[in-house]
Amino acid sequence: MHISDETIKAIQNSEKVVFLTGAGISAESGVPTFRGEEGLWRNFRAEELATPIAFQRNPKLVWEWYDWRRNLIKPLYPNAGHKVIASVEQKKSSFKLITQNVDGLHQKAGSVKCVELHGNIWKTRCTEEGNVADNLGSPLKNIPPMCECGAILRPNIVWFGESLPVEAIQSSYETVEICDLMIVVGTSAVVQPAASLPRIAKNAGAFVIEVNAEETPISDMVDDSYLGKAGEILPLLEKYF
């Protein structure tokens, strides 16, 4: 694949770098989307289970679904795309990764400066005190898992009908407004507010690169768009950092 001179120059001159990632990069590691037919479980759809109402009605059922998801994700490994992003973080003093993914593969690859817009499936939150903690058990010993205070724990995930964490979205907006290079990887660019971030970066003067399996609503807006697998394209870009 040919990398344009404009992209090479933008990467070489970059000082403040932001990556935005979506389900596409995780799919290359084998993570299912858990949406539509692919995510059907016991005849339930994700939209029926990933809601506060579903959890309030039947926390055991919701946790059984999340336990099933965690068991599917646990043996999977970061791909070359994840590893490149972690590598670029080591090279740039001003760096931020913003991800819509909840699978924790970026952290497995070594990413540290990471904003998780939709939470993390390997973390739980106390429904009473709000404390967030790692929970790597798979399969879970107890369903639903309980907090030491006696309250039920919930997955630390942003469910349908819930707002994104204020701190995460504010941090994302502030970061893209001052970056000079943004690389958007594996996202459909339709889920808000993440979908608006590339446009904000572009309007603020950043060079925006898209890496995705197919064209998206932002393909005509970005400076360069590369169609294909993140695990194949990102290593080609990495050499210019």
Residue, then its C-alpha position, 0 to 999 in steps of 0.5 A: m500500500h502506498i502511503s502519501d507524502e502528505t501523511i508521511k510529512a504530517i507524521q514526521n512533524s507531529e508533536k501532539v498525537v491522538f488515536l481514536t479506535g473503535a470495534g474494527i481494531s478489536a475485530e481483527s483480534g477476534v472480538p465479536t461485535f456483540r451486536g445483531e446476530e453475532g451477539l445473540w445469546r439465549n435469544f437475547r440481543a445486546e440492546e435488551l441486556a445492556t440497559p439499567i432497566a435490564f440490570q435492575r430487573n434481573p442482575k443475574l441474567v445480565w451478569e451471566w451474559y457479561d460472564w459469557r462475553r468475558n470468557l470469549i474475550k479472555p484468550l484473545y491477544p492484541n494484534a499488530g494495530h494495538k501494538v503500534i499504538a502502544s509503541v507510538e505512545q512510547k515515542k511521543s511525550s504528548f499522546k492520548l488514546i481514545t477508545q470506544n472499545v471495552d475489551g482491554l486489549h489496548q492495555k494488554a498491548g501496553s497502552v497507558k494514556c488511554v481514555e475509555l469512553h464506554g468503560n471496561i468489561w474487566k472492571t466492576r462498579c459498586t451500585e451503592e458506593g460507586n467504587v470501581a475496581d478490576n475484576l479479572g475472574s473468568p469465569l466469575k465465581n459468583i453471579p452476580p458478584m458482590c461488593e465488600c459492602g454487601a451491594i451488587l457490583r455492576p459491569n463498569i460499562v456505559w449501557f444504552g440510555e446512560s451518559l458517557p463519563v463526564e471526565a472521559i468525554q471532557s478529556s477527549y474534547e480537550t485533547v483533540e482540540i490541541c492535537d496536530l495529528m489524529i489517527v482514527v482506526g476501526t470506527s464506523a464514525v456514526v456513534q456520538p459523541a466519538a464520531s464528532l471528535p475527528r471533525i473537531a480535530k480537523n477544524a482545529g487544524a490537525f491532520v486527520i488520518e482514517v484507517n478502516a476496512e471500509e469507507t465511513p461518513i468521515s472518509d470525505m472529511v479526513d486528510d487521508s483515508y486508508l482502507g484495509k486492516a489496522g494490523e497491516i496499515l498501522p505498521l506501515l505508518e509507524k516507521y515515520f514516527 
